[in-house]
Amino acid sequence: MLTKKNTNRFDLEGIKLLSDINNQTLEILNSHESIRRFKVDQLPEGTLKAILTSARSASTSSNLHTYSIIIVTDKEQKDRLASLAGDQNFIREAPVFLVFCADLYRVKYVTERQNYEFLGDNLEMFITAVVDSALALQNATIAAESLGLATVPVGAVRNNVEEFSNLLGLPERVLAVAGLAVGYEQEGARRGIKPRLPEDVLIHHERYSTEHLEKGLLEYDELMSSLRTYDGRRISILGNVVDDDQIVYGWCEHTARRCNRPETISPAASLRNELKQTLEKRGFFIG
């Protein structure tokens, strides 16, 4: 049965795995929940090293290592970063805040160190660096949760690129892509894992297909509405009178309104409107 308190996606979706297939790794992956309330307890000795080593073990395109990770544990520094990243208090609470950066500075340095001209200022290299960063973040997340810790990724590090970069001392061609708060969760912080779109909407075989899209959207809308996921979180529509009582306010309506009003994705998301220009100013070629 689908409820807010389900703690494992296999159980949530009624998926029965053969005993020789199910294992601890799958349990951890399918029990992930973003946690936004942390204890102040520090991580045990060696824990952070294990998490970071796992992050460095992620795949990296062509072995270029186009990412860097900044560890932030200083209380005042976390407070400054939190203020720039949506003023989210869990950044202050968590004992460790990791910032995953797309990093082309290092490969440019290496190229010129070897007396070659750096010709890697292109969109492909930027995408490579962002993907490398994301892969490292996901590895860190899995490692942390396997050790009994809680995590939450933070995209709001991109709200104030210049100020955030200056606080972290990021050189040109280095961008904070996402943060990761890591620590022990406060009691009662878990609300249960959130249902995902149906498998036949997200997963395609051999070719992209929209065959199951409409049916899947209707099912997901009904589910999210029944769970009252958006109670108190409905987005108003500017210049348009809509009677919310007359519509199904589910994932589709909420998502459509967010995409109609991008500034509602986060309180400071409008600050990302000039992200392209800011990145180019910082040495990235976006195209």
N, C-alpha and C positions, 0 to 999 in steps of 0.2 A: 504494500500500500504506500502511496506517495504522501509523505508528510514532511513538515518542516524539520522534524527532528531526526530524519534518516541520517546516518553517519557514513554510509558507504554506497557508492553509486550502483554497484551490483545489486544490493538489496533494494535500493530506491527504484530501480527499473525492472526488478524481478528477474535478473540474469543469473542463471545457475551455472557455475563453473565446475568442471570436473575437478576432483580433489587433487589430481596431479598437475593441474594447470594453476590453480590458485596458490599464491605465495605472499610473503610479507611485502614485497615490492609492489605488487598489484594492489594490496590492501592500502598501502600508504598513498599510492597515486590516486586511488578512487575514493579516498576519504578526505581529500584536500578541502579545506575551507579557509577563506581569508579571515584572519582574526584581527580585530581592531582595538582590543583592550589587553594591555600587557602588564605583568608584574615588573617590579624594578629589579628583581633578582638577576644577578650576573650569570653569564654562561659558565659552566664548569670548565676547568682547565683542559685544553686540547680540543674543545668542541668547535670553536671558531676555525681552528686549523683544519679540522676534518671537513667542515663545510666549504671552506675556500679551496681546499685540494680537490674536492668533488666538483666545484665550479670550474676549476682549471682543467678538469678531465673531460669537459664537454667537447663535442665536435667543434672544429674551427676550420673555416673554408681555406683550403690550400695550405694549412698550417701557418697562416699569416698572423694569427692571434690579434685580430683587430678589435680588441676590447681591453678595458682595464676596470678594476674594481677598487673603489675607495671605501675604506672602513671608517665609520664615524661612531665614536663612543663617547666623546666629550659632551657633557651635558649642554654647555653653552652653544657649541657648534650645532648640535641636534636641534636646539631651540631656534637658532637662526635659520637652519634649513627648513624646519617645519613651517616657519612663518612664510617662507617663499613657496612652499609646496602645499598650498591649500589650507594652511594652518591646521593640519591634522594632528591631533594630540598624541596619537599612537606613535608617531615618530619620536616624540619626546619621551614617551614611556618606555619604549623598547630599549633594552640595554645596548643593542647593536643595530645600526642602520647602514646597510650596504648600498652603495651607488654604483650601478653598472653603466659603464660608458662605452660608446662607440669611439674607437681610438685609431685614427689614421696618422696621428703625430709620429708614432713610433716607426711605422713602415716608411714614412717620408724621411725620418732621421736616418734609418738604416740605408735607404737608397742613396742618399747624399753622402753618407759616411763612406760608402763604397765607390764614391765618385761617379755616380750616375745621376741623370736628371729624373726627378720624380714626375711620372706621367699618370699617376693614379688618382688625379682629381676628376672623378667621374661618378655618375649615379650608381653604377654597379658596385664600386668600392664602398660607397656610403651604405647601400643596402647590405652588403657583406658584413660591414662593421655592426650594423644594427642587429642583424640575425645572430652574429657571434655573441653579442651582448645578451640577447634574449635566451640563447641556449645555455649560457653560463648561469644566468639568473634561475632558469628552471632547474638546472642541476643543483644549485645551492638550495633552492626551495625543497626539493625532494630529500636532500641530505639532512637539512635541518629538521624536517618533519619526521624523518626516520629516527631521529635522536630525541623525539618527544617534544620538540619545540613547535611554536606556532609562527606563522609568517603572514605577511600581506605585501603584495607588490604595490608600488606607488608610481603611477604615471605622471602625477602632478609635479615631478621634478622638472618637467618641461614647461611649466607655467611662466617662469621668469628665468629664461636661459642665461642671460648676461649676468644677472646678480648671483644666480646659483653657481655658474661657472667660476665667477670671481671668488666666491667663498671657498670653493674647493681647489682653487689655483689651477684650473684646467687650461692648458695651452690651446692654441689654434688647432683645429681638426680633432678636437675631443669634445664629445657631447654626452651629457648625462641622459641616458635613454630611459632608465627606470630605477627606482629604489626598491629595497627589500628590508622591511622591518622584521627583526628576528628576536624572539624571546619566549618566555613562558607566559601562557595566557592566564588572564584573570578568571576566577571561577564565574561561570555563567556567561562567558564570552561567546560560546558557540550557539548558533541558532539552527544548526543542521545544514547539510550541504544543499546548494541551490540546484533545482532541476535544470537540465540542459535541453536545448532543442533536440527533437527526436533524431535518432541515428540516420534514418533515411532522408533527412533534410541536410545533414552535415557531411555524410559519407556518400561518395559516388563510386561507381564501378566502371572502370575502363574509360568512360567519358562523363563530362558534367551533365547532370540531369535535373530538371525542375519537375519531374513527374510527381513526386510526393510533396512538393513544396507547400501547396495550399492546404492539403490535409494536415500536414505536420504543423503548420502555423496555427490552424484552428485548434488542434489538440493542445498545443503549448499555451495558447492564449487562455483556453479554458482552465488548464492546470494552474497557471500563474494567477489567474483571477480567483480561483477557488482557495488558493493559499493566502490571498489578500496581500500579495507581495508589494503592491504599490499603494497600499493604504497610507495616507499622509505624505505621499511622494509624487502625487500627480503634477504634471507640468501644465501650466496654463498656456493657452494659445493667444498670442498677441493679435488684436484686431479681429478676432473671430469668436463668436458666441457659440460655444459647444456645450450642450447639456450632457455632462459626464454620466448622469444617471441613465441616459438613454443609449449608452454604448457599452460595449465590453472593453473595459480598460485593462487590457492585458499587456503582454510583451510587445505586440505589434503597435498598439496605440502609443505606448510609452516610448518605444524606440523611434517611431515616426516623429513624435514630438521633439525628441532629443535631436534628431537629425534635421528637423525644421528650425530648431533653435539651438545651434551648437554650443552657445554659451552656457546652456544648462547641463552639459556633460559634467562639468565641475564648476564651482563658483568662480574660478579664475580662468576657465578654459578660453575665454575671449582673449587672454593674453597670448595665446598661441597663434593668433591670426597672422602675426608677422614672423612666424617661426622660420619660414623659408628664407626671408631676408636676413634674419639673425644668423642662421646657420651659414649662409654664404659669406656673411661678414666675418664669421669665425673660421673661414677657410675651407668649408665644405662646398663641393659642387653638387647642386641638387638638380639642375637642368630646368 
